Amino acid sequence: MELHKVLSWGPILFNIYINDLPKIMDKLSLTILYANDTNIIVTSTNYKDLQKEVNLTLQLISELFQINWLVLNKNKTSVFYFSLVITDS
């Protein structure tokens, strides 16, 4: 098999493995998949609950990745916190 044919399976296999993520996160967060980019949106009415939900979300993602032998690229991972209320913390 030619090298370029082997390399073209990467994105297809990634999509097959990552395709279950929105189903797993259904009740916990909004998951948006686009090509090889994934956005996970977690919302809450207070900061403590948000922390718990984000931690649970990351735990579920970690378990899914371990099962499917995937590795999260920490250099391409970001967390953003948006608030409508101005807080001191």
C-alpha positions as MATLAB code, in Angstrom:
seq = 'MELHKVLSWGPILFNIYINDLPKIMDKLSLTILYANDTNIIVTSTNYKDLQKEVNLTLQLISELFQINWLVLNKNKTSVFYFSLVITDS';
ca = [
       0.000    0.000    0.000;
       1.321    3.433   -0.851;
       2.218    5.823    1.974;
      -0.321    8.515    1.036;
      -3.146    5.943    1.181;
      -2.104    4.876    4.685;
      -1.898    8.475    5.906;
      -5.361    9.326    4.588;
      -6.943    6.883    7.092;
      -5.934    9.110   10.051;
      -8.776   11.658    9.820;
     -11.346    8.955    9.063;
     -10.324    6.845   12.062;
     -10.250    9.941   14.287;
     -13.812   10.816   13.278;
     -14.975    7.262   13.955;
     -13.411    7.297   17.429;
     -14.551   10.798   18.391;
     -18.059   10.424   16.941;
     -19.474    9.090   20.257;
     -18.395   12.170   22.204;
     -21.594   14.233   21.642;
     -23.738   11.267   22.731;
     -21.717   10.785   25.919;
     -21.790   14.513   26.723;
     -25.462   14.956   25.784;
     -26.823   15.818   29.252;
     -23.657   17.465   30.548;
     -22.548   19.850   27.820;
     -22.884   20.969   24.231;
     -20.321   19.307   21.970;
     -19.517   20.749   18.563;
     -17.400   18.689   16.157;
     -15.954   20.239   13.014;
     -13.273   18.390   11.024;
     -10.547   17.718   13.592;
     -11.655   20.499   15.940;
     -13.846   19.860   18.975;
     -15.571   22.457   21.140;
     -17.236   21.521   24.410;
     -19.458   24.125   26.051;
     -20.375   23.707   29.703;
     -22.774   26.137   31.351;
     -23.984   26.644   34.897;
     -25.680   29.263   37.029;
     -22.890   29.316   39.619;
     -19.139   28.847   39.672;
     -18.984   25.835   42.029;
     -21.411   23.823   39.919;
     -19.530   24.869   36.805;
     -16.277   23.540   38.270;
     -17.931   20.201   39.075;
     -19.453   19.911   35.605;
     -16.199   20.825   33.852;
     -14.281   18.280   35.938;
     -16.857   15.581   35.198;
     -16.745   16.470   31.504;
     -12.952   16.212   31.445;
     -13.121   12.882   33.280;
     -15.563   11.463   30.709;
     -13.417   12.735   27.837;
     -10.334   11.190   29.415;
     -12.102    7.825   29.766;
     -13.305    7.924   26.149;
      -9.814    8.787   24.927;
      -8.241    5.964   26.963;
     -10.741    3.442   25.605;
     -10.048    4.549   22.014;
      -6.266    4.957   22.458;
      -6.441    8.687   21.726;
      -4.227   11.366   23.262;
      -5.382   14.875   24.136;
      -2.933   17.467   22.820;
      -2.564   19.777   25.825;
      -0.745   22.375   23.709;
      -3.877   22.793   21.587;
      -6.333   22.700   24.492;
      -7.804   25.863   26.008;
     -10.360   26.653   28.669;
     -12.313   29.904   28.583;
     -14.523   31.206   31.357;
     -17.238   33.732   30.535;
     -19.423   35.414   33.124;
     -22.241   37.910   32.890;
     -21.606   38.949   36.469;
     -18.517   40.858   37.560;
     -16.836   39.011   40.429;
     -13.763   39.635   42.561;
     -12.375   36.116   42.077;
];
